[in-house]
Amino acid sequence: MGGWALQMQSVEFLNNLGLMCDVLEELSTLSLHLQDRSCTIPVTDKCIRRTIRTIIAMKPNLLNWSSNVKNQL
């Protein structure tokens, strides 16, 4: 296998990939809320703050996710 294939199988790459997927999903949800024409400034503020809290809360869970990845390799 080449260097790229080995890198894609590394635990660090898989951790980063999983985290990026989770963050992009949250940002996608936020984007849909922000595109809603009926969305008011207070509701927008609430959605943004909720998304920030959710993304920050993902950090401790990354360690658990990392353990699962290592067990599956």
C-alpha positions in Angstrom: 0.0 0.0 0.0 1.1 3.5 -0.7 1.6 6.3 1.8 -1.9 7.8 1.2 -3.6 4.5 1.8 -1.7 4.0 5.1 -2.5 7.6 6.2 -6.2 7.1 5.5 -6.1 4.0 7.8 -4.5 5.7 10.7 -6.4 6.3 13.9 -5.7 10.0 13.8 -7.1 10.4 10.3 -10.3 8.4 11.2 -10.7 10.5 14.4 -10.5 13.7 12.4 -12.8 12.4 9.7 -15.4 11.3 12.2 -15.2 14.7 14.0 -15.5 16.6 10.8 -18.6 14.6 9.8 -20.2 15.4 13.1 -19.3 19.1 12.9 -20.5 19.4 9.3 -23.8 17.8 10.2 -24.3 20.4 13.0 -23.3 23.3 10.7 -25.7 22.0 8.0 -28.5 22.1 10.5 -27.6 25.6 11.6 -27.4 26.7 7.9 -30.9 25.4 7.3 -32.2 27.4 10.3 -30.4 30.5 9.1 -31.9 30.2 5.6 -35.5 30.2 7.0 -37.0 33.6 6.1 -39.2 33.5 9.1 -36.3 33.2 11.5 -36.0 36.1 13.9 -32.8 37.5 15.4 -33.5 36.0 18.9 -34.2 32.6 17.3 -31.1 32.9 15.2 -29.0 33.8 18.2 -30.5 30.8 20.1 -29.6 28.4 17.2 -26.1 29.7 16.9 -25.5 29.4 20.6 -26.9 25.8 20.6 -24.7 24.8 17.7 -21.6 26.2 19.5 -22.5 24.3 22.7 -23.1 21.1 20.7 -19.7 21.4 18.9 -17.9 22.1 22.2 -19.6 19.1 23.8 -18.3 16.9 21.1 -14.7 17.3 22.3 -14.9 14.9 25.3 -16.8 12.3 23.2 -13.9 12.3 20.7 -11.9 10.2 23.2 -14.6 7.6 23.3 -14.9 7.6 19.6 -11.2 7.2 19.3 -11.3 4.0 21.5 -14.0 2.6 19.2 -11.9 3.2 16.1 -8.8 1.6 17.6 -10.8 -1.5 18.6 -12.2 -1.8 15.0 -8.8 -1.6 13.3 
